Amino acid sequence: MTSNPSQVRSIGCVTDDGRVLEADYRSEGGVFRHRVRLLSRDGLTIADWDAVLLSEQEDWPASPPVQELSIERIGTRDCLLGVGRAGKSHWSLSIETLSNGTDAASLPPQPRADTSDSSRFPAGRALRFDIACRCPEPPVWLGSTYRTDAGGLIHLEPGGATRAEWCGTRMLRIEPTALPSTWPGTIRWQYDLVVSDSPETES
């Protein structure tokens, strides 16, 4: 797996009404941090989920510490794949687009520059995040954390063995609910970020 830290890595999809849901990863201090945005048909940001990395426990960051990132072809589609580590634990993640009625968009997403051009993104309505962490011992904290507004034009759908909890009205923590019976062990969590069916709320 290779990555170019000087470039943005993006994956996204275009809804039937022309809105764009995208996840952008940018390198900051050797770690990629990401932001999920919903763009209007005019290219304006109308919803924003900003991932939080910092944590009081350096070995257990608030979100996965991605240090290598690449676009890879899996089957008939492209996925954004990443790996990283903190302390003695190792993270891996994949992000793919989801479209209406199928498990993935029929056209593969492509890496692109940070522009409002959506022509390289496939049709779809959601991004699926699938994350795993190999831990030597029970974690102090493990999951994904975002700054965003409750409600709005992007909503969260947790996967199996995953729960979400609001901390106030601006901080959302997503964490796994199933732990291994022995250690070292691998912990996995999954969630979809889905575009609302109410485009009229943009105005």
DRENTOR-570248 format. One record per residue: x, y, z of N, C-alpha, C, O in turn; residue number from 1. Coordinates in Angstrom, 3 decimals, padded with zeros to 6 digits. Layout:
<recs>
REC     n_xx     n_yy     n_zz    ca_xx    ca_yy    ca_zz     c_xx     c_yy     c_zz     o_xx     o_yy     o_zz  nr
REC        X        Y        Z        X        Y        Z        X        Y        Z        X        Y        Z NUM
...
</recs>
This chain:
<recs>
REC     n_xx     n_yy     n_zz    ca_xx    ca_yy    ca_zz     c_xx     c_yy     c_zz     o_xx     o_yy     o_zz  nr
REC  000.855 -001.198  000.000  000.000  000.000  000.000  000.880  001.234  000.000  001.796  001.356  000.813   1
REC  000.596  002.154 -000.923  001.384  003.374 -001.023  000.487  004.580 -000.861 -000.721  004.510 -001.087   2
REC  001.092  005.684 -000.469  000.324  006.924 -000.327  001.235  008.090 -000.601  002.455  007.995 -000.465   3
REC  000.633  009.186 -000.986  001.362  010.424 -001.194  000.804  011.448 -000.223 -000.252  012.028 -000.476   4
REC  001.511  011.685  000.909  000.971  012.561  001.941  000.709  013.977  001.477 -000.043  014.707  002.122   5
REC  001.334  014.394  000.334  001.162  015.767 -000.112 -000.168  015.972 -000.822 -000.526  017.111 -001.120   6
REC -000.905  014.916 -001.098 -002.150  015.025 -001.824 -003.332  014.630 -000.953 -003.204  013.861  000.000   7
REC -004.481  015.179 -001.309 -005.727  014.782 -000.670 -006.181  013.466 -001.285 -006.085  013.272 -002.497   8
REC -006.674  012.568 -000.447 -007.286  011.341 -000.933 -008.779  011.441 -000.661 -009.189  011.691  000.473   9
REC -009.597  011.246 -001.696 -011.034  011.438 -001.569 -011.802  010.259 -002.132 -011.352  009.588 -003.060  10
REC -012.962  010.021 -001.557 -013.904  009.060 -002.098 -015.290  009.657 -001.891 -015.532  010.324 -000.885  11
REC -016.189  009.427 -002.820 -017.497  010.046 -002.687 -018.501  009.498 -003.669 -018.202  008.600 -004.456  12
REC -019.707  010.054 -003.611 -020.776  009.641 -004.509 -021.698  010.826 -004.766 -021.699  011.808 -004.024  13
REC -022.477  010.711 -005.829 -023.386  011.771 -006.248 -024.814  011.258 -006.135 -025.138  010.203 -006.680  14
REC -025.672  011.996 -005.433 -027.064  011.588 -005.265 -027.852  011.848 -006.549 -027.371  012.514 -007.465  15
REC -029.068  011.309 -006.595 -029.908  011.489 -007.778 -030.198  012.954 -008.063 -030.393  013.336 -009.217  16
REC -030.227  013.787 -007.011 -030.530  015.205 -007.212 -029.283  016.069 -007.352 -029.376  017.296 -007.345  17
REC -028.099  015.431 -007.482 -026.891  016.183 -007.788 -026.054  016.621 -006.618 -025.033  017.281 -006.814  18
REC -026.448  016.275 -005.394 -025.598  016.580 -004.245 -024.431  015.587 -004.182 -024.529  014.469 -004.689  19
REC -023.336  016.006 -003.560 -022.126  015.182 -003.493 -021.780  014.895 -002.039 -021.622  015.816 -001.238  20
REC -021.661  013.612 -001.701 -021.180  013.194 -000.383 -019.753  012.718 -000.554 -019.497  011.809 -001.343  21
REC -018.809  013.320  000.178 -017.411  012.935 -000.003 -016.668  012.917  001.320 -016.959  013.689  002.234  22
REC -015.700  012.014  001.396 -014.765  011.950  002.518 -013.392  012.335  001.998 -012.872  011.702  001.080  23
REC -012.803  013.373  002.585 -011.471  013.852  002.211 -010.489  013.546  003.329 -010.754  013.849  004.492  24
REC -009.358  012.947  002.984 -008.290  012.668  003.944 -007.083  013.530  003.601 -006.616  013.528  002.462  25
REC -006.578  014.269  004.592 -005.409  015.133  004.417 -004.360  014.782  005.462 -004.690  014.489  006.611  26
REC -003.099  014.811  005.058 -002.015  014.483  005.978 -001.670  015.685  006.846 -001.428  016.781  006.341  27
REC -001.650  015.466  008.170 -001.251  016.502  009.124 -000.321  015.871  010.151 -000.753  015.063  010.973  28
REC  000.952  016.238  010.102  001.908  015.710  011.062  002.107  014.213  010.972  002.332  013.553  011.987  29
REC  002.025  013.668  009.766  002.255  012.243  009.578  001.028  011.377  009.775  001.107  010.155  009.647  30
REC -000.113  011.993  010.087 -001.359  011.247  010.266 -002.429  011.873  009.378 -002.558  013.096  009.320  31
REC -003.192  011.034  008.689 -004.297  011.534  007.876 -005.514  011.782  008.762 -005.927  010.905  009.521  32
REC -006.074  012.958  008.662 -007.345  013.224  009.328 -008.394  013.444  008.254 -008.081  013.898  007.153  33
REC -009.630  013.123  008.573 -010.642  013.191  007.526 -011.836  014.038  007.908 -012.110  014.310  009.077  34
REC -012.520  014.433  006.871 -013.714  015.267  006.974 -014.718  014.749  005.957 -014.370  014.512  004.799  35
REC -015.955  014.572  006.384 -017.023  014.146  005.483 -017.927  015.342  005.238 -018.415  015.965  006.180  36
REC -018.148  015.660  003.969 -018.963  016.825  003.621 -020.080  016.423  002.664 -019.942  015.491  001.872  37
REC -021.179  017.146  002.759 -022.226  017.074  001.748 -022.243  018.410  001.030 -022.391  019.461  001.653  38
REC -022.091  018.359 -000.292 -022.050  019.568 -001.104 -023.349  019.716 -001.876 -023.907  018.736 -002.369  39
REC -023.820  020.938 -001.975 -025.018  021.220 -002.760 -024.697  021.119 -004.249 -023.541  020.937 -004.632  40
REC -025.713  021.237 -005.072 -025.501  021.209 -006.522 -024.616  022.365 -006.983 -024.011  022.300 -008.053  41
REC -024.541  023.423 -006.171 -023.692  024.574 -006.505 -022.283  024.451 -005.929 -021.473  025.366 -006.077  42
REC -021.985  023.330 -005.276 -020.658  023.127 -004.713 -020.450  023.712 -003.338 -019.314  023.788 -002.869  43
REC -021.528  024.134 -002.668 -021.424  024.698 -001.324 -021.544  023.597 -000.276 -022.327  022.662 -000.445  44
REC -020.767  023.702  000.811 -020.853  022.733  001.898 -022.127  022.984  002.694 -022.314  024.067  003.249  45
REC -023.005  021.979  002.750 -024.273  022.127  003.466 -024.356  021.196  004.674 -025.299  021.293  005.461  46
REC -023.393  020.304  004.832 -023.283  019.474  006.035 -021.823  019.081  006.186 -021.125  018.875  005.193  47
REC -021.360  018.976  007.428 -019.930  018.800  007.683 -019.721  017.914  008.909 -020.185  018.239  010.001  48
REC -019.024  016.798  008.724 -018.620  015.922  009.826 -017.097  015.936  009.880 -016.436  015.437  008.969  49
REC -016.542  016.506  010.942 -015.096  016.675  011.070 -014.558  015.672  012.085 -014.914  015.731  013.262  50
REC -013.703  014.754  011.640 -013.173  013.724  012.531 -012.227  014.327  013.560 -011.444  015.223  013.245  51
REC -012.303  013.829  014.792 -011.454  014.272  015.897 -010.387  013.215  016.133 -010.694  012.029  016.245  52
REC -009.123  013.649  016.208 -008.018  012.715  016.435 -007.492  012.751  017.857 -007.134  011.712  018.411  53
REC -007.441  013.936  018.456 -006.792  014.093  019.754 -007.547  013.356  020.846 -008.771  013.238  020.804  54
REC -006.794  012.859  021.829 -007.387  012.146  022.958 -006.487  012.325  024.162 -005.285  012.552  024.019  55
REC -007.067  012.223  025.355 -006.256  012.288  026.568 -005.319  011.082  026.656 -004.249  011.165  027.258  56
REC -005.721  009.972  026.059 -004.894  008.775  026.032 -004.193  008.692  024.681 -004.824  008.370  023.674  57
REC -002.888  008.983  024.651 -002.154  009.022  023.392 -002.165  007.680  022.678 -002.147  007.628  021.448  58
REC -002.195  006.589  023.448 -002.216  005.261  022.839 -003.592  004.887  022.310 -003.732  003.917  021.565  59
REC -004.614  005.659  022.694 -005.989  005.349  022.283 -006.640  006.619  021.729 -007.446  007.248  022.416  60
REC -006.299  007.003  020.495 -006.797  008.258  019.927 -008.314  008.239  019.736 -008.944  007.182  019.726  61
REC -008.879  009.432  019.585 -010.332  009.569  019.473 -010.882  008.968  018.185 -012.046  008.570  018.126  62
REC -010.040  008.902  017.151 -010.402  008.288  015.875 -009.201  007.503  015.361 -008.081  007.736  015.815  63
REC -009.406  006.579  014.424 -008.293  005.776  013.922 -007.139  006.632  013.402 -007.369  007.540  012.602  64
REC -005.897  006.365  013.839 -004.730  007.127  013.395 -004.196  006.578  012.070 -003.302  005.732  012.064  65
REC -004.733  007.051  010.969 -004.352  006.543  009.649 -003.045  007.191  009.208 -002.944  008.415  009.135  66
REC -002.043  006.357  008.912 -000.735  006.862  008.485 -000.383  006.497  007.049  000.489  007.123  006.447  67
REC -001.047  005.496  006.500 -000.880  005.126  005.093 -002.259  005.000  004.480 -003.178  004.453  005.090  68
REC -002.395  005.515  003.262 -003.718  005.578  002.647 -003.588  005.413  001.142 -002.671  005.966  000.535  69
REC -004.489  004.664  000.535 -004.439  004.476 -000.911 -005.811  004.099 -001.446 -006.684  003.644 -000.707  70
REC -005.981  004.300 -002.754 -007.154  003.806 -003.464 -006.787  002.458 -004.072 -005.783  002.347 -004.775  71
REC -007.590  001.439 -003.805 -007.331  000.100 -004.324 -008.585 -000.432 -005.006 -009.699 -000.150 -004.566  72
REC -008.407 -001.204 -006.084 -009.526 -001.843 -006.753 -009.848 -003.154 -006.038 -008.978 -004.008 -005.871  73
REC -011.104 -003.304 -005.619 -011.591 -004.532 -005.001 -012.800 -004.984 -005.797 -013.841 -004.328 -005.778  74
REC -012.667 -006.103 -006.498 -013.739 -006.554 -007.373 -013.931 -005.575 -008.510 -013.002 -005.319 -009.276  75
REC -015.132 -005.024 -008.627 -015.450 -004.098 -009.717 -015.444 -002.644 -009.279 -015.845 -001.766 -010.043  76
REC -014.999 -002.382 -008.071 -015.059 -001.011 -007.574 -013.747 -000.627 -006.892 -012.917 -001.487 -006.594  77
REC -013.572  000.652 -006.651 -012.433  001.158 -005.897 -012.852  001.428 -004.462 -013.984  001.837 -004.200  78
REC -011.931  001.197 -003.534 -012.152  001.486 -002.122 -010.973  002.298 -001.604 -009.857  002.185 -002.112  79
REC -011.225  003.105 -000.603 -010.169  003.834  000.080 -009.720  002.985  001.259 -010.526  002.677  002.137  80
REC -008.445  002.600  001.293 -007.910  001.715  002.321 -006.818  002.422  003.109 -006.007  003.152  002.538  81
REC -006.796  002.206  004.425 -005.797  002.842  005.270 -005.337  001.944  006.398 -006.056  001.041  006.825  82
REC -004.125  002.205  006.878 -003.587  001.510  008.044 -002.862  002.525  008.913 -002.463  003.589  008.441  83
REC -002.695  002.188  010.192 -001.966  003.056  011.106 -001.766  002.385  012.442 -002.279  001.293  012.686  84
REC -001.015  003.045  013.308 -000.760  002.480  014.629 -000.609  003.594  015.658 -000.263  004.730  015.333  85
REC -000.879  003.233  016.901 -000.630  004.097  018.056 -000.371  003.176  019.228 -001.075  002.183  019.415  86
REC  000.643  003.504  020.022  001.016  002.607  021.108  001.405  001.252  020.554  002.262  001.164  019.675  87
REC  000.784  000.191  021.059  001.057 -001.167  020.592 -000.080 -001.722  019.747 -000.120 -002.921  019.472  88
REC -001.003 -000.860  019.333 -002.176 -001.306  018.582 -002.069 -000.898  017.115 -001.414  000.087  016.774  89
REC -002.724 -001.676  016.255 -002.682 -001.454  014.813 -004.100 -001.337  014.267 -004.954 -002.176  014.551  90
REC -004.347 -000.282  013.476 -005.661 -000.035  012.893 -005.639 -000.316  011.398 -004.610 -000.166  010.739  91
REC -006.786 -000.724  010.875 -006.996 -000.808  009.430 -008.416 -000.344  009.136 -009.312 -000.502  009.966  92
REC -008.618  000.227  007.958 -009.961  000.691  007.604 -010.175  000.613  006.107 -009.229  000.634  005.319  93
REC -011.441  000.522  005.735 -011.838  000.630  004.336 -013.069  001.520  004.256 -013.909  001.521  005.155  94
REC -013.165  002.273  003.176 -014.320  003.126  002.924 -014.790  002.856  001.502 -013.992  002.855  000.564  95
REC -016.084  002.629  001.349 -016.650  002.403  000.030 -017.961  003.167 -000.101 -018.575  003.540  000.899  96
REC -018.383  003.396 -001.338 -019.655  004.058 -001.583 -020.768  003.027 -001.650 -020.555  001.889 -002.066  97
REC -021.969  003.445 -001.230 -023.160  002.608 -001.325 -024.192  003.326 -002.169 -024.363  004.540 -002.060  98
REC -024.882  002.568 -003.015 -025.914  003.155 -003.860 -027.261  002.541 -003.533 -027.336  001.544 -002.815  99
REC -028.309  003.124 -004.049 -029.655  002.626 -003.771 -029.841  001.216 -004.308 -029.617  000.958 -005.490 100
REC -030.252  000.306 -003.430 -030.634 -001.032 -003.854 -029.500 -002.003 -004.053 -029.755 -003.169 -004.351 101
REC -028.219 -001.569 -003.900 -027.093 -002.472 -004.054 -026.104 -002.219 -002.946 -026.221 -001.246 -002.201 102
REC -025.105 -003.121 -002.836 -024.131 -002.972 -001.765 -023.008 -002.034 -002.129 -022.212 -001.673 -001.261 103
REC -022.912 -001.628 -003.374 -021.882 -000.673 -003.784 -022.276 -000.056 -005.111 -023.038 -000.631 -005.888 104
REC -021.741  001.125 -005.350 -022.046  001.803 -006.607 -021.449  001.047 -007.781 -020.390  000.432 -007.655 105
REC -022.127  001.092 -008.925 -021.683  000.328 -010.079 -020.471  000.944 -010.743 -019.732  000.246 -011.438 106
REC -020.247  002.237 -010.547 -019.077  002.891 -011.112 -018.062  003.161 -010.016 -018.440  003.586 -008.925 107
REC -016.768  002.922 -010.279 -015.774  003.074 -009.217 -015.436  004.525 -008.939 -015.257  005.297 -009.881 108
REC -015.340  004.933 -007.646 -014.856  006.267 -007.317 -013.373  006.386 -007.609 -012.657  005.386 -007.595 109
REC -012.906  007.591 -007.873 -011.515  007.822 -008.211 -010.929  008.885 -007.299 -011.654  009.779 -006.863 110
REC -009.617  008.815 -006.992 -008.980  009.902 -006.256 -009.010  011.162 -007.102 -008.871  011.101 -008.324 111
REC -009.192  012.310 -006.449 -009.270  013.537 -007.218 -008.731  014.691 -006.406 -008.555  014.579 -005.192 112
REC -008.468  015.798 -007.072 -008.032  016.996 -006.372 -009.192  017.565 -005.579 -010.340  017.164 -005.774 113
REC -008.896  018.501 -004.683 -009.927  019.097 -003.838 -010.671  020.167 -004.630 -010.387  021.356 -004.486 114
REC -011.616  019.754 -005.461 -012.404  020.669 -006.270 -013.860  020.295 -006.132 -014.191  019.276 -005.526 115
REC -014.740  021.121 -006.697 -016.166  020.836 -006.645 -016.619  019.957 -007.805 -017.810  019.671 -007.923 116
REC -015.694  019.519 -008.668 -016.036  018.673 -009.801 -016.400  017.281 -009.304 -015.564  016.595 -008.716 117
REC -017.639  016.860 -009.535 -018.100  015.562 -009.054 -018.126  014.512 -010.154 -018.639  013.415 -009.938 118
REC -017.579  014.824 -011.342 -017.739  013.942 -012.491 -017.048  012.596 -012.305 -017.386  011.637 -012.998 119
REC -016.089  012.503 -011.386 -015.378  011.240 -011.196 -015.987  010.378 -010.094 -015.485  009.290 -009.813 120
REC -017.047  010.846 -009.476 -017.695  010.082 -008.418 -018.886  009.319 -008.979 -019.563  009.820 -009.877 121
REC -019.160  008.115 -008.470 -020.299  007.321 -008.930 -021.600  007.782 -008.284 -021.595  008.580 -007.347 122
REC -022.711  007.268 -008.798 -024.002  007.528 -008.171 -024.080  006.780 -006.848 -023.577  005.662 -006.731 123
REC -024.716  007.398 -005.845 -024.850  006.738 -004.552 -025.443  007.663 -003.515 -025.719  008.831 -003.789 124
REC -025.641  007.124 -002.302 -026.245  007.919 -001.227 -025.530  007.763  000.102 -025.945  008.379  001.084 125
REC -024.459  006.953  000.175 -023.851  006.695  001.480 -022.390  006.302  001.336 -021.944  005.862  000.276 126
REC -021.652  006.473  002.439 -020.284  005.982  002.574 -020.257  004.987  003.725 -020.772  005.265  004.808 127
REC -019.656  003.833  003.488 -019.530  002.817  004.538 -018.098  002.788  005.062 -017.149  002.627  004.295 128
REC -017.955  002.944  006.371 -016.669  002.870  007.056 -016.593  001.532  007.788 -017.453  001.219  008.611 129
REC -015.569  000.753  007.487 -015.359 -000.552  008.124 -013.963 -000.531  008.743 -012.967 -000.440  008.026 130
REC -013.887 -000.614  010.074 -012.635 -000.362  010.794 -012.336 -001.515  011.737 -013.246 -002.082  012.344 131
REC -011.071 -001.859  011.859 -010.642 -002.895  012.799 -009.374 -002.443  013.503 -008.575 -001.692  012.944 132
REC -009.193 -002.908  014.740 -007.989 -002.596  015.504 -007.499 -003.858  016.199 -008.260 -004.531  016.894 133
REC -006.247 -004.167  016.010 -005.598 -005.287  016.690 -004.953 -004.756  017.960 -004.014 -003.962  017.903 134
REC -005.461 -005.197  019.110 -005.041 -004.661  020.408 -004.337 -005.732  021.236 -004.760 -006.888  021.222 135
REC -003.275 -005.377  021.957 -002.607 -006.345  022.828 -003.348 -006.564  024.137 -003.114 -007.556  024.827 136
REC -004.246 -005.635  024.481 -004.938 -005.660  025.770 -006.256 -004.912  025.632 -006.467 -004.242  024.621 137
REC -007.155 -005.001  026.617 -008.415 -004.257  026.536 -008.157 -002.758  026.372 -007.346 -002.197  027.109 138
REC -008.827 -002.100  025.426 -008.560 -000.680  025.164 -009.160  000.229  026.225 -010.200 -000.075  026.810 139
REC -008.482  001.355  026.463 -009.059  002.411  027.293 -010.221  003.066  026.546 -011.263  003.354  027.136 140
REC -010.040  003.294  025.274 -011.079  003.819  024.385 -010.780  003.355  022.977 -009.619  003.269  022.578 141
REC -011.815  003.057  022.228 -011.641  002.652  020.837 -012.896  003.051  020.068 -014.013  002.770  020.501 142
REC -012.707  003.703  018.934 -013.849  004.095  018.122 -013.512  005.243  017.193 -012.345  005.502  016.898 143
REC -014.552  005.931  016.737 -014.430  007.082  015.843 -015.210  008.244  016.444 -016.282  008.046  017.016 144
REC -014.675  009.455  016.317 -015.295  010.628  016.925 -015.408  011.744  015.889 -014.465  012.012  015.145 145
REC -016.577  012.392  015.851 -016.817  013.485  014.908 -017.373  014.701  015.629 -018.100  014.583  016.616 146
REC -017.013  015.878  015.111 -017.711  017.112  015.456 -018.735  017.381  014.357 -018.382  017.475  013.181 147
REC -019.978  017.501  014.737 -021.028  017.757  013.762 -022.268  018.220  014.492 -022.259  018.330  015.718 148
REC -023.334  018.492  013.762 -024.610  018.878  014.363 -025.529  017.670  014.433 -025.578  016.870  013.499 149
REC -026.259  017.533  015.535 -027.262  016.479  015.634 -028.330  016.705  014.568 -028.716  017.842  014.294 150
REC -028.798  015.621  013.976 -029.762  015.759  012.887 -029.056  016.217  011.630 -027.879  015.912  011.435 151
REC -029.752  016.940  010.777 -029.117  017.504  009.606 -029.247  016.635  008.375 -030.073  015.724  008.325 152
REC -028.415  016.930  007.373 -028.541  016.327  006.054 -027.749  015.043  005.893 -027.898  014.358  004.881 153
REC -026.912  014.697  006.864 -026.211  013.412  006.882 -026.602  012.709  008.170 -026.533  013.304  009.246 154
REC -027.011  011.453  008.073 -027.325  010.724  009.295 -026.507  009.445  009.376 -026.052  008.904  008.368 155
REC -026.335  008.982  010.602 -025.501  007.819  010.891 -026.362  006.571  011.012 -027.422  006.592  011.638 156
REC -025.894  005.480  010.404 -026.506  004.169  010.572 -025.424  003.210  011.064 -024.616  002.742  010.262 157
REC -025.388  002.905  012.372 -024.372  001.992  012.901 -024.553  000.581  012.351 -025.677  000.137  012.115 158
REC -023.436 -000.118  012.148 -023.487 -001.508  011.732 -023.611 -002.428  012.931 -023.890 -001.983  014.044 159
REC -023.402 -003.721  012.695 -023.487 -004.681  013.776 -022.406 -004.459  014.816 -021.288 -004.066  014.482 160
REC -022.735 -004.710  016.080 -021.801 -004.572  017.202 -021.177 -003.183  017.263 -020.009 -003.032  017.621 161
REC -021.970 -002.165  016.908 -021.508 -000.773  016.909 -022.605  000.110  017.484 -023.782 -000.076  017.176 162
REC -022.221  001.072  018.323 -023.196  002.008  018.873 -022.660  003.424  018.750 -021.457  003.640  018.600 163
REC -023.577  004.388  018.816 -023.206  005.798  018.725 -023.813  006.555  019.891 -024.923  006.255  020.332 164
REC -023.069  007.544  020.390 -023.524  008.325  021.539 -023.135  009.782  021.346 -021.990  010.089  021.015 165
REC -024.092  010.677  021.554 -023.818  012.105  021.488 -023.237  012.588  022.807 -023.724  012.233  023.881 166
REC -022.194  013.401  022.715 -021.628  014.090  023.874 -021.958  015.569  023.689 -021.227  016.298  023.019 167
REC -023.058  015.998  024.284 -023.578  017.319  023.997 -024.287  017.307  022.654 -024.836  016.283  022.247 168
REC -024.279  018.435  021.966 -024.960  018.538  020.674 -023.999  018.607  019.500 -024.442  018.687  018.355 169
REC -022.697  018.577  019.751 -021.728  018.752  018.672 -020.713  017.627  018.542 -019.950  017.607  017.576 170
REC -020.678  016.697  019.479 -019.675  015.640  019.447 -020.356  014.278  019.417 -021.170  013.967  020.287 171
REC -020.022  013.463  018.414 -020.601  012.132  018.265 -019.500  011.089  018.361 -018.512  011.145  017.629 172
REC -019.679  010.136  019.270 -018.709  009.055  019.454 -019.324  007.746  018.959 -020.436  007.384  019.343 173
REC -018.586  007.048  018.106 -019.018  005.768  017.546 -018.048  004.710  018.050 -016.838  004.850  017.876 174
REC -018.562  003.652  018.673 -017.657  002.679  019.276 -018.171  001.254  019.126 -019.375  001.032  018.998 175
REC -017.248  000.281  019.142 -017.650 -001.125  019.068 -018.257 -001.587  020.385 -017.933 -001.063  021.451 176
REC -019.140 -002.574  020.296 -019.782 -003.108  021.498 -019.335 -004.524  021.822 -019.642 -005.034  022.899 177
REC -018.618 -005.167  020.910 -018.168 -006.546  021.137 -016.654 -006.574  021.294 -015.927 -006.039  020.456 178
REC -016.177 -007.205  022.375 -014.743 -007.334  022.632 -014.332 -008.798  022.570 -015.143 -009.682  022.846 179
REC -013.078 -009.064  022.210 -012.600 -010.446  022.176 -012.608 -011.070  023.570 -012.557 -010.365  024.578 180
REC -012.672 -012.377  023.611 -012.636 -013.084  024.896 -011.216 -013.279  025.393 -011.002 -013.529  026.579 181
REC -010.240 -013.166  024.495 -008.828 -013.299  024.866 -008.028 -012.184  024.198 -008.469 -011.583  023.219 182
REC -006.842 -011.920  024.749 -005.962 -010.876  024.222 -004.587 -011.445  023.963 -004.122 -012.310  024.705 183
REC -003.913 -010.961  022.893 -004.304 -009.935  021.925 -005.578 -010.332  021.165 -005.907 -011.511  021.038 184
REC -006.282 -009.308  020.665 -007.514 -009.558  019.934 -007.808 -008.448  018.948 -007.229 -007.363  019.020 185
REC -008.717 -008.733  018.025 -009.115 -007.761  017.009 -010.538 -007.287  017.274 -011.442 -008.096  017.483 186
REC -010.730 -005.974  017.263 -012.030 -005.353  017.503 -012.445 -004.624  016.228 -011.642 -003.939  015.595 187
REC -013.712 -004.787  015.866 -014.191 -004.219  014.601 -015.450 -003.393  014.830 -016.293 -003.758  015.650 188
REC -015.582 -002.285  014.111 -016.814 -001.508  014.103 -017.069 -000.981  012.693 -016.143 -000.787  011.906 189
REC -018.344 -000.754  012.398 -018.757 -000.382  011.046 -019.929  000.589  011.132 -020.800  000.457  011.992 190
REC -019.937  001.565  010.228 -021.055  002.505  010.191 -021.180  003.112  008.801 -020.208  003.204  008.051 191
REC -022.403  003.523  008.478 -022.685  004.207  007.220 -023.041  005.659  007.511 -023.772  005.944  008.459 192
REC -022.532  006.566  006.708 -022.970  007.960  006.708 -023.828  008.150  005.464 -023.351  008.018  004.337 193
REC -025.106  008.462  005.688 -026.119  008.410  004.635 -026.701  009.801  004.394 -026.959  010.545  005.340 194
REC -026.905  010.143  003.133 -027.513  011.422  002.782 -029.008  011.374  003.081 -029.683  010.396  002.759 195
REC -029.515  012.430  003.696 -030.940  012.549  003.992 -031.768  012.534  002.717 -031.304  012.949  001.654 196
REC -033.000  012.050  002.835 -033.927  012.037  001.704 -034.681  013.347  001.552 -035.661  013.412  000.811 197
REC -034.235  014.396  002.247 -034.972  015.666  002.241 -034.114  016.791  001.688 -033.702  017.670  002.445 198
REC -033.832  016.790  000.383 -032.989  017.847 -000.181 -033.571  019.234 -000.038 -032.843  020.224 -000.112 199
REC -034.893  019.320  000.169 -035.474  020.651  000.274 -035.016  021.382  001.523 -035.187  022.598  001.614 200
REC -034.425  020.660  002.512 -033.963  021.310  003.733 -032.666  022.066  003.521 -032.171  022.694  004.457 201
REC -032.097  022.028  002.319 -030.863  022.762  002.048 -031.068  024.265  002.195 -030.160  024.965  002.644 202
REC -032.204  024.759  001.838 -032.398  026.205  001.798 -032.538  026.790  003.179 -032.708  028.001  003.322 203
</recs>
